[in-house]
C-alpha cells in the first residue's frame, strides 16, 4: 500500500496579514519533510471562494514550488477543475509542471461539487458532468506530439499545437475525483484512477475496490484515447501520536473539515455574503450541540497511536486499496503536530505496508489479466460514506 498526503489549505478565522503566507510556507515545509520521509504522493486541491474551508485556487503554482523542494514524491492535482478551466490551459500548466518536476505529476480531474464555485464561472451545476467529459475529450489529444483540434458541445478548439509536451508519455497518469462513492465504479469504467474523497469503512472499501476493478476489466469504455490508470485511492482523516488520547486531542480539525464540507457541498444552499459567516464560530456551535458526533469523528479514521492505525490499515490493505491519502492539514491542527505525526507514522507504521507493495502489484496484474476474477459485489449497502 502506498501513502499520500492531502491539502485543502484550510484556514479558519480569525486571519491576520500573514495568515495565508504562513499557511503556504508551512505546507511547503511539510511536503519537503514528507519527501524525505518516503511518502509516495502529495495531493493538492483546486477550490474557489470557499472561505476558511479551502484557500487553494492555484494548485499548479503551489505544486511548482513543491517540485523544487522535493525529489521523489509524486505531485498530484487532486483535482484540477475541468469545468472552470479551459482544457488547453490545463494541458499547458500540467505539462510545464511535469517538466519542472522531472516527470512526477499525477493529473486528477474533477467537476467541483459546489455551486459556490461553479456559478461565478457560468457553469450550470446540473451540466457539470457533461462539461467535464467534454473537457477530457478535448484535452487529452493536446498532450500528443503535433497539433490537434476538437469540436464538441462545450469546447470548440481550432487546430493548434499545445506546447510544451509533458515529460511523461503519453501523458501523466489520469485520476478523477469521486466525491460520490458511486463514481468509483464510473472511474473504473472510464479507465481512470479513482480518488475517493469520501470517508469509508474497510468493508465498504472492499466492495468499491471490487466494483472498480470489475468495471475496468469487464466494462471499459474510455472517453477518448488515453492510457488507463488502474488505481484506487481513498482519503482518511489522520493524526498519529504516541497514544490514542493524544492523537484525538490534536485532531480537532477532523470534525471542522467535515462540518465545512457539508456546508459547501449542497447544490441548492443560498450562499451567505462574503465574510458574513465565521465558519469556525458556526462549527463551535455545532460541536457544542453535537458532542457525540464530534467524539465519533475524532476517534475514527486513522487517528490514534501507531498500533491503532496499523490495525486499521491492515483491514484496508486486505481490501486491496492502492493508496491511502492521509489528511491532517485541517482546521487548526498545528504545523508542529502535523510534522510530528508524519514523522511517527513514517518511522513506526509505513515501512510494514510499503514492504507489501510488490505483492499487491502482482495481485493487480493478475486481476487486469483476468487470472483473478473478483465477485460482482452489491454496492448498495455501501453507497453512503461513513463519518470517519
N, C-alpha and C positions, 0 to 999 in steps of 0.2 A: 504494500500500500504506500502511495505517495502522499505528501502533505503540502498544502498550500496555506498561505496567509491571505487575509481578505481585508480590503479597506473601503469603507464608505466615507471616510473623513468626517466623522461625526463631531459636532462642536456645539454642545448645549450652551445656552446663555447662562450667565452674563458674558459678553465679549468685551475685550479691550482692544487697543490699537494693534497689539501684537498677536492676537489670538490665532488668526489664520496662518500667519508666518510661523508661529511656534508649532502649530498642528502639522504643517507640511515638513518642517525641518525634523521634527521628531519621527514622523513617518518614514522619512528617508533614512534616518539613523536605524530604525527598526528593520527596514529592508536590508540594509548593509549588514546588520547583525545576523538576520535570517540567512543571508547568503553564506556568511562564514560558518554558520552552524549546520549547513547542509539541507535546509528546506528546499523543496523542489519547485514551488511556484509562488508567485506573488500576484494577486488579482486586485485590480483597481476598477471601480465602477465609473459610469458616467451618469450624473444626475444634474438637474437644473431646478433652481428655485425652491429647493426643499430645506427650508430654514431649520438649522440645528441637526436635522437628520443626516444630511449629506452636503458637504461643501466641496464637491468633486466634479466640476463641469468640464475639465480639460485633462482627462486621464493620459492622453498622449504626451502632454508636457511633463507630468509627474513621472511617468514611466521612462521618458527620455532621460530625465535627471537620474533616475534609479539605474539606468543602463550604464552610466558612467561611474557608479559607485559599487557595482556588483560584477561578478564574473560568471557565475554558473546558474543562478536561479532563473527560471523561466518567467517572463514578464507578460502577464495576461490582461487583456482587456476583458473586464468582467462586469459590464459589457460595453461595447461601442453601440450607441443608439442609431440604428439604421433608419429609423423613422424621422429623426431630427437632423440628420447629416446627409449630404449628397454622397452617393456611392463613390464618385471619383475622389472626393476629399478624403473619405475613409481609406481608400486604396493607397493614396499618396502618403498619408500620415503613417499608416501601418507599415508600408514599405520602408520609409525613412527610419522608423523605429527599429525595424528588423535589421537594417544595415548598421545602425548605431550600436545595437546590442549584439552584433555578430550572430544573428540568426536565433534569437531566444524568444521571439514573440509568439504568443497564443492569441488568436483572434476570436474573442467571444462577441457574439452579435445578439442584439435584443431589440425589443419594440418600445420599452418603457411601459410600466404598469400604472402610470399616474396621469390623470387628466391635468393636474397642475403643471406637468412638464409639457404635455403634448399640445395643449390649446394655444400657448403663445407662438408655437411654430406652425400653426394652421393645420394640425394633423387631427383628423377625426378619430376619436377613441375607438369607435366601432370598426374602423377600417385599418387599424394598425397592423394586424397580421398580414393583410393583403399588401400593404405598403412594404412591410418587412420582406416578404417573399419576393416582391418585385425588385427590391434593392439588392438582395442576394444574387438574383439572376443578372442584374446589371453589373454588379461589382466584380464578381469572380473572374470574368474574362480579362479584366484590366490588369491582373497580375501576370498574364502571359506575355511572352515576347511579341512585339509588334503592336499594331493598333487594333481597336475594336469599336463596335458601335452597338447600340441597343435601343429598341423601340418597344416599350411596354406601357401598361395602363397608367403608371405613376411616374416613370422616369423615361425620358427620351434623350438619348446621348448620341451625338454625331461621331463620325469616325475620327478618333484621336488615339495617340499613343500616350497612355498614362505612365508617367515616369516619376521616380525611378522604379525599378522592379525589386521585389524583396530578395533577401539572401536565400531564404528557404524556398525550395522548389517542390511543387509548382506554386505553393503559397504557404503561409503559416497555417498550423492546424486550426480547424474551424470548430467553434463551440457555439451553443445558443443558450440563452437564459431560459430556465424552466421555473418560472415563478409559480406556475400551477403544476402540480405533480403529473397531471395527465400529459403535459407537454414532454415529459421524459420519453414516453413511447413515440411521440411525434418526432423528437430529435433522432431516435433510432431509425425511424422510417426514412428520414432525410439523410442519414449517414453522417450526422454532425454530433460532436461531443456534447453531452448534457451537463450543464451547470445547474445543479439543483439548489436554487435559492429558496428552499423551504426546509424546515427542520423536521426530520423524520426519525422514527424508531428503527432499530436494527431489523425488525420483522418487515416493516414497510420497505426498507432499503432492499431487502432480498427480493421482494415482489417486483419492485420497479426495475431492478437490475435484470430480472428475467424478461420483463416486458420490453426493456430497451434492446437487449441482445436478440430477442426473438424478432423484433421489428427490423433490426439492421440485417439479420441473416435471412429472413423469410419475406419481408415486405419492403425491401429497399426501393425507394422512389426519390432519387435525388432531385433537387430543384433545378440544377444545371450540372455541367461537367466539372466536378471538383473532386479532390482526393478525400475519401471518407476518413473520419477521425473517431474510431470506436473507443470512446472513453466516457465514463460517467463519474462525476464528482458531486459530492454533497457537502453543503455548508453545515457547520456546527458551531454554536457558541462555545467559547473556550477560555479557560483560565486554569493554569497548572501551578499549584503551590504545594509546599510540604504536607499540608493537611487539607482535608475537605473543608473544614470550617474556615480556614484562611482563604481558600480559593473562593468560597461563596461570599465572604466579606469583601473581597476585592473585585467581584464580578458584577457590581451594581449596574454596569452598562448593559447587561444582558436584557433586563426587562425594559429598560428605556428604549433599546433598539426595537424591540417588538412593539412597544407602545407607538412609536413613531411610524413604524412600518404599517401598522393597521390604520393610523390616522391618515396617511397619504395614499393608501392603496385603493380606496373606494372610488369607483368611477363617477358617482353622482354627487359626491360631497361638495357643498358650497365652500369655496376656498376663502379663508379669512384674509383681510388685507395684510400686506407685509408688515411684520413687526407687531401685529395686534395680539398674537398668541405667543406666550412663552412656553415652549413645549416642555421644558424641564419643570416648570411650575405645574402644568397640567398633569405631567407624569407623576409628580409627587402627590397630587390629589388622588390620582388613580391608585397609586401604591398604598396610600393610607386606607382607601376604601376596599382594596382587594389584596389583603395581606397573604392569603393562601396562594393566589395566583403568582404573586411576587416570589414567595418562597419556592414554589414549584419551578419557576423559571431559573432561579439561581442554583437550584440543586440538580438540574438536569443538564442536557448537553454534555460537553466534555469539560466539565467544571469540577475540579477536585484534585486529589493527590495523584501522583504518578500511578499508583496502584489502581485507584478508582478509574482513571482514564484508560489505563492499559486494559482493564477488564471490559470496559465499554467498547473499546476499539476492536477487541478480539471478535465481538459479535458483528461489527461492521465488516471486518476482514472476511468472516465466513460468508457474508453476502456477496463478496467479490466486487465491492466498490473499488474503483481505480484510484480515487483520490479523496481524501477528507480535507476540506478547506476550513481552517481554524480562524474564527472571528473573535478577536478580543480587543480591537480598537473600536470601542463602543461607549456611548455615554461619557461618564467622567472617569473611566478606567485610566489610571495614570501611566505615563511613559515608563517609569521605573518598574511598575508592576507588569506591564506588557513585556518588557525586555527580560525580566526575571522569569516570567512564565515561559517565554520562548526558549530560554537557556535550559531551564529544568526539564522541559519536555524533550528537547533535543538530546540531552545527556542521558535521561533515565527511561525514556519511552520509545522515541523514534527509531533507534537502531534495530530493535527487535522486528519492527514492521518493515523497515527498509530491507532487511535480510530476506523477507519473503516475497519481494517483488518478482524475482525470476520465476518462482512457482506460479504466481498469479498470471504473469505474461504467457507462460506455457498453457495455462488453463484457457486464457482468452484466445490464443491462437487455435486451439482445438475447437472452441465454440465457433469461431469465424469460419473454420474449415469444415464445419458440420460433423466433426468427430465426437463432439459432445452436444447433445440435444437438451435444451432446457424445457422444463414444463411450462405450458401456457397457463400462467397464474392469473386468477381473477383478481384484478387490482382494485375492484370496487370497495372492499373493506379498508383499503389503504389510500383512498382518494383525498383524504383530509390530513393535513400535516399536524403533527403533534406540536404542542407549545414547548419546544425544547430550548 
